[in-house]
């Protein structure tokens, strides 16, 4: 092959390589822009999460300033969540401890009593479970009526020996 044709082929190859690099540069720029956009979305979401956490902490701080005989919703919420985790893990003694904390934080809450009863029932302590289901049933009026109904159903189940 002559030197002239080699030069033409070399020029064509270089031109193709330059076009490919230009294409790659465009793709890299598009990817970079998408990554920046996604990072901004992540940052915005993290800011929203942080704001919600601050609001939750303010709510818990206000709810813990309760009157005697009132309810500390923050303690109840946290204890209930941990109790549910322990109940799901079949660690019934720990679940009972957390649900007792929740019931102590909100002594007139039907849900707290109901959860405590569930943990006792899961542990096989039917007498304790019945006592707490009965208390949940008594407290389960008005906005907590649904819990009262669940407690009645649980009592019926226990009395039937199921």
Phi and psi restraints in degrees (value plus and minus 20) as a CYANA .aco file:
   2 UNK   PHI     -94.9   -54.9
   2 UNK   PSI     142.3   182.3
   3 UNK   PHI     -83.4   -43.4
   3 UNK   PSI     -54.7   -14.7
   4 UNK   PHI     -83.2   -43.2
   4 UNK   PSI     -67.1   -27.1
   5 UNK   PHI     -88.2   -48.2
   5 UNK   PSI     -54.5   -14.5
   6 UNK   PHI     -82.6   -42.6
   6 UNK   PSI     -59.5   -19.5
   7 UNK   PHI     -84.2   -44.2
   7 UNK   PSI     -60.4   -20.4
   8 UNK   PHI     -85.4   -45.4
   8 UNK   PSI     -65.5   -25.5
   9 UNK   PHI     -83.6   -43.6
   9 UNK   PSI     -61.3   -21.3
  10 UNK   PHI     -83.8   -43.8
  10 UNK   PSI     -61.8   -21.8
  11 UNK   PHI     -84.1   -44.1
  11 UNK   PSI     -61.9   -21.9
  12 UNK   PHI     -84.5   -44.5
  12 UNK   PSI     -63.0   -23.0
  13 UNK   PHI     -83.8   -43.8
  13 UNK   PSI     -63.0   -23.0
  14 UNK   PHI     -85.5   -45.5
  14 UNK   PSI     -58.7   -18.7
  15 UNK   PHI     -83.2   -43.2
  15 UNK   PSI     -63.0   -23.0
  16 UNK   PHI     -84.1   -44.1
  16 UNK   PSI     -60.8   -20.8
  17 UNK   PHI     -85.0   -45.0
  17 UNK   PSI     -59.5   -19.5
  18 UNK   PHI     -85.3   -45.3
  18 UNK   PSI     -60.3   -20.3
  19 UNK   PHI     -84.4   -44.4
  19 UNK   PSI     -61.1   -21.1
  20 UNK   PHI     -84.8   -44.8
  20 UNK   PSI     -60.7   -20.7
  21 UNK   PHI     -84.9   -44.9
  21 UNK   PSI     -58.8   -18.8
  22 UNK   PHI     -83.0   -43.0
  22 UNK   PSI     -60.8   -20.8
  23 UNK   PHI     -83.8   -43.8
  23 UNK   PSI     -64.0   -24.0
  24 UNK   PHI     -84.2   -44.2
  24 UNK   PSI     -58.9   -18.9
  25 UNK   PHI     -82.0   -42.0
  25 UNK   PSI     -62.0   -22.0
  26 UNK   PHI     -83.0   -43.0
  26 UNK   PSI     -63.9   -23.9
  27 UNK   PHI     -83.7   -43.7
  27 UNK   PSI     -60.9   -20.9
  28 UNK   PHI     -83.0   -43.0
  28 UNK   PSI     -60.3   -20.3
  29 UNK   PHI     -86.3   -46.3
  29 UNK   PSI     -61.6   -21.6
  30 UNK   PHI     -82.4   -42.4
  30 UNK   PSI     -66.1   -26.1
  31 UNK   PHI     -81.0   -41.0
  31 UNK   PSI     -61.8   -21.8
  32 UNK   PHI     -81.9   -41.9
  32 UNK   PSI     -63.5   -23.5
  33 UNK   PHI     -83.9   -43.9
  33 UNK   PSI     -60.8   -20.8
  34 UNK   PHI     -84.9   -44.9
  34 UNK   PSI     -62.1   -22.1
  35 UNK   PHI     -82.3   -42.3
  35 UNK   PSI     -61.5   -21.5
  36 UNK   PHI     -83.5   -43.5
  36 UNK   PSI     -61.1   -21.1
  37 UNK   PHI     -84.1   -44.1
  37 UNK   PSI     -64.4   -24.4
  38 UNK   PHI     -86.4   -46.4
  38 UNK   PSI     -58.0   -18.0
  39 UNK   PHI     -84.2   -44.2
  39 UNK   PSI     -58.5   -18.5
  40 UNK   PHI     -83.7   -43.7
  40 UNK   PSI     -60.9   -20.9
  41 UNK   PHI     -83.0   -43.0
  41 UNK   PSI     -62.2   -22.2
  42 UNK   PHI     -82.8   -42.8
  42 UNK   PSI     -64.4   -24.4
  43 UNK   PHI     -81.4   -41.4
  43 UNK   PSI     -62.3   -22.3
  44 UNK   PHI     -82.6   -42.6
  44 UNK   PSI     -63.4   -23.4
  45 UNK   PHI     -84.6   -44.6
  45 UNK   PSI     -60.5   -20.5
  46 UNK   PHI     -83.7   -43.7
  46 UNK   PSI     -58.3   -18.3
  47 UNK   PHI     -82.9   -42.9
  47 UNK   PSI     -62.3   -22.3
  48 UNK   PHI     -83.5   -43.5
  48 UNK   PSI     -61.6   -21.6
  49 UNK   PHI     -82.1   -42.1
  49 UNK   PSI     -66.0   -26.0
  50 UNK   PHI     -80.9   -40.9
  50 UNK   PSI     -60.3   -20.3
  51 UNK   PHI     -84.6   -44.6
  51 UNK   PSI     -62.2   -22.2
  52 UNK   PHI     -85.0   -45.0
  52 UNK   PSI     -58.4   -18.4
  53 UNK   PHI     -84.0   -44.0
  53 UNK   PSI     -59.8   -19.8
  54 UNK   PHI     -84.4   -44.4
  54 UNK   PSI     -61.9   -21.9
  55 UNK   PHI     -83.2   -43.2
  55 UNK   PSI     -61.8   -21.8
  56 UNK   PHI     -82.6   -42.6
  56 UNK   PSI     -64.0   -24.0
  57 UNK   PHI     -82.7   -42.7
  57 UNK   PSI     -59.4   -19.4
  58 UNK   PHI     -83.5   -43.5
  58 UNK   PSI     -62.4   -22.4
  59 UNK   PHI     -81.0   -41.0
  59 UNK   PSI     -66.9   -26.9
  60 UNK   PHI     -83.2   -43.2
  60 UNK   PSI     -58.6   -18.6
  61 UNK   PHI     -84.0   -44.0
  61 UNK   PSI     -62.0   -22.0
  62 UNK   PHI     -88.9   -48.9
  62 UNK   PSI     -60.4   -20.4
  63 UNK   PHI     -90.5   -50.5
  63 UNK   PSI     -43.4    -3.4
  64 UNK   PHI     -99.7   -59.7
  64 UNK   PSI     -31.5     8.5
  65 UNK   PHI    -109.6   -69.6
  65 UNK   PSI      45.9    85.9
  66 UNK   PHI    -118.6   -78.6
  66 UNK   PSI     138.5   178.5
  67 UNK   PHI     -96.9   -56.9
  67 UNK   PSI     137.9   177.9
  68 UNK   PHI     -74.9   -34.9
  68 UNK   PSI     115.6   155.6
  69 UNK   PHI      61.6   101.6
  69 UNK   PSI     -19.2    20.8
  70 UNK   PHI    -103.6   -63.6
  70 UNK   PSI    -176.7  -136.7
  71 UNK   PHI    -153.1  -113.1
  71 UNK   PSI     110.8   150.8
  72 UNK   PHI    -116.2   -76.2
  72 UNK   PSI      71.8   111.8
  73 UNK   PHI     -81.9   -41.9
  73 UNK   PSI     -54.2   -14.2
  74 UNK   PHI     -83.7   -43.7
  74 UNK   PSI     -68.1   -28.1
  75 UNK   PHI     -84.4   -44.4
  75 UNK   PSI     -63.7   -23.7
  76 UNK   PHI     -81.3   -41.3
  76 UNK   PSI     -65.0   -25.0
  77 UNK   PHI     -79.3   -39.3
  77 UNK   PSI     -70.4   -30.4
  78 UNK   PHI     -84.7   -44.7
  78 UNK   PSI     -63.7   -23.7
  79 UNK   PHI     -85.9   -45.9
  79 UNK   PSI     -59.2   -19.2
  80 UNK   PHI     -84.6   -44.6
  80 UNK   PSI     -63.4   -23.4
  81 UNK   PHI     -81.6   -41.6
  81 UNK   PSI     -65.2   -25.2
  82 UNK   PHI     -87.4   -47.4
  82 UNK   PSI     -58.4   -18.4
  83 UNK   PHI     -82.4   -42.4
  83 UNK   PSI     -62.5   -22.5
  84 UNK   PHI     -82.6   -42.6
  84 UNK   PSI     -59.3   -19.3
  85 UNK   PHI     -82.5   -42.5
  85 UNK   PSI     -64.1   -24.1
  86 UNK   PHI     -89.0   -49.0
  86 UNK   PSI     -57.8   -17.8
  87 UNK   PHI     -83.0   -43.0
  87 UNK   PSI     -62.9   -22.9
  88 UNK   PHI     -83.9   -43.9
  88 UNK   PSI     -52.4   -12.4
  89 UNK   PHI    -105.1   -65.1
  89 UNK   PSI     -17.7    22.3
  90 UNK   PHI      44.3    84.3
  90 UNK   PSI       6.9    46.9
  91 UNK   PHI    -117.4   -77.4
  91 UNK   PSI      59.3    99.3
  92 UNK   PHI     -87.5   -47.5
  92 UNK   PSI     -57.1   -17.1
  93 UNK   PHI     -83.1   -43.1
  93 UNK   PSI     -64.5   -24.5
  94 UNK   PHI     -86.4   -46.4
  94 UNK   PSI     -59.0   -19.0
  95 UNK   PHI     -80.6   -40.6
  95 UNK   PSI     -63.8   -23.8
  96 UNK   PHI     -80.6   -40.6
  96 UNK   PSI     -63.9   -23.9
  97 UNK   PHI     -78.9   -38.9
  97 UNK   PSI     -66.0   -26.0
  98 UNK   PHI     -87.1   -47.1
  98 UNK   PSI     -61.7   -21.7
  99 UNK   PHI     -88.0   -48.0
  99 UNK   PSI     -50.3   -10.3
 100 UNK   PHI     -85.9   -45.9
 100 UNK   PSI     -59.2   -19.2
 101 UNK   PHI     -80.7   -40.7
 101 UNK   PSI     -63.2   -23.2
 102 UNK   PHI     -83.4   -43.4
 102 UNK   PSI     -63.4   -23.4
 103 UNK   PHI     -87.3   -47.3
 103 UNK   PSI     -53.5   -13.5
 104 UNK   PHI     -89.7   -49.7
 104 UNK   PSI     -56.4   -16.4
 105 UNK   PHI     -89.0   -49.0
 105 UNK   PSI     -53.2   -13.2
 106 UNK   PHI    -154.1  -114.1
 106 UNK   PSI      60.9   100.9
 107 UNK   PHI     -85.6   -45.6
 107 UNK   PSI     -36.4     3.6
 108 UNK   PHI    -131.2   -91.2
 108 UNK   PSI       4.8    44.8
 109 UNK   PHI    -119.8   -79.8
 109 UNK   PSI      98.9   138.9
 110 UNK   PHI     -82.2   -42.2
 110 UNK   PSI     -58.2   -18.2
 111 UNK   PHI     -83.6   -43.6
 111 UNK   PSI     -59.2   -19.2
 112 UNK   PHI     -84.3   -44.3
 112 UNK   PSI     -62.5   -22.5
 113 UNK   PHI     -86.0   -46.0
 113 UNK   PSI     -60.0   -20.0
 114 UNK   PHI     -83.0   -43.0
 114 UNK   PSI     -63.9   -23.9
 115 UNK   PHI     -82.9   -42.9
 115 UNK   PSI     -60.3   -20.3
 116 UNK   PHI     -82.7   -42.7
 116 UNK   PSI     -61.4   -21.4
 117 UNK   PHI     -83.4   -43.4
 117 UNK   PSI     -61.7   -21.7
 118 UNK   PHI     -79.4   -39.4
 118 UNK   PSI     -61.8   -21.8
 119 UNK   PHI     -87.1   -47.1
 119 UNK   PSI     -62.1   -22.1
 120 UNK   PHI     -83.9   -43.9
 120 UNK   PSI     -60.5   -20.5
 121 UNK   PHI     -83.9   -43.9
 121 UNK   PSI     -62.4   -22.4
 122 UNK   PHI     -82.4   -42.4
 122 UNK   PSI     -52.7   -12.7
 123 UNK   PHI     -99.0   -59.0
 123 UNK   PSI     -31.5     8.5
 124 UNK   PHI      74.6   114.6
 124 UNK   PSI     -12.6    27.4
 125 UNK   PHI    -110.3   -70.3
 125 UNK   PSI      58.1    98.1
 126 UNK   PHI     -86.2   -46.2
 126 UNK   PSI     -55.2   -15.2
 127 UNK   PHI     -85.1   -45.1
 127 UNK   PSI     -66.3   -26.3
 128 UNK   PHI     -83.1   -43.1
 128 UNK   PSI     -62.9   -22.9
 129 UNK   PHI     -80.5   -40.5
 129 UNK   PSI     -65.3   -25.3
 130 UNK   PHI     -80.6   -40.6
 130 UNK   PSI     -62.3   -22.3
 131 UNK   PHI     -80.8   -40.8
 131 UNK   PSI     -62.7   -22.7
 132 UNK   PHI     -95.8   -55.8
 132 UNK   PSI     -53.7   -13.7
 133 UNK   PHI     -83.3   -43.3
 133 UNK   PSI     -60.2   -20.2
 134 UNK   PHI     -83.5   -43.5
 134 UNK   PSI     -60.9   -20.9
 135 UNK   PHI     -86.2   -46.2
 135 UNK   PSI     -61.2   -21.2
 136 UNK   PHI     -82.7   -42.7
 136 UNK   PSI     -57.7   -17.7
 137 UNK   PHI     -85.0   -45.0
 137 UNK   PSI     -63.3   -23.3
 138 UNK   PHI     -83.5   -43.5
 138 UNK   PSI     -60.6   -20.6
 139 UNK   PHI     -98.0   -58.0
 139 UNK   PSI     -38.8     1.2
 140 UNK   PHI    -100.1   -60.1
 140 UNK   PSI      49.1    89.1
 141 UNK   PHI    -145.8  -105.8
 141 UNK   PSI     146.5   186.5
 142 UNK   PHI      39.3    79.3
 142 UNK   PSI    -147.4  -107.4
 143 UNK   PHI     -85.2   -45.2
 143 UNK   PSI     -37.0     3.0
 144 UNK   PHI    -122.0   -82.0
 144 UNK   PSI      -2.2    37.8
 145 UNK   PHI     -80.6   -40.6
 145 UNK   PSI     -55.2   -15.2
 146 UNK   PHI     -80.3   -40.3
 146 UNK   PSI     -58.4   -18.4
 147 UNK   PHI     -87.9   -47.9
 147 UNK   PSI     -59.5   -19.5
 148 UNK   PHI     -79.1   -39.1
 148 UNK   PSI     -61.1   -21.1
 149 UNK   PHI     -85.6   -45.6
 149 UNK   PSI     -61.7   -21.7
 150 UNK   PHI     -83.2   -43.2
 150 UNK   PSI     -57.7   -17.7
 151 UNK   PHI     -86.2   -46.2
 151 UNK   PSI     -62.2   -22.2
 152 UNK   PHI     -80.1   -40.1
 152 UNK   PSI     -63.8   -23.8
 153 UNK   PHI     -82.9   -42.9
 153 UNK   PSI     -60.6   -20.6
 154 UNK   PHI     -86.1   -46.1
 154 UNK   PSI     -60.9   -20.9
 155 UNK   PHI     -81.9   -41.9
 155 UNK   PSI     -62.2   -22.2
 156 UNK   PHI     -81.0   -41.0
 156 UNK   PSI     -62.2   -22.2
 157 UNK   PHI     -83.5   -43.5
 157 UNK   PSI     -62.8   -22.8
 158 UNK   PHI     -87.2   -47.2
 158 UNK   PSI     -63.1   -23.1
 159 UNK   PHI     -85.1   -45.1
 159 UNK   PSI     -50.8   -10.8
 160 UNK   PHI     -98.7   -58.7
 160 UNK   PSI     -27.0    13.0
 161 UNK   PHI      59.7    99.7
 161 UNK   PSI       1.4    41.4
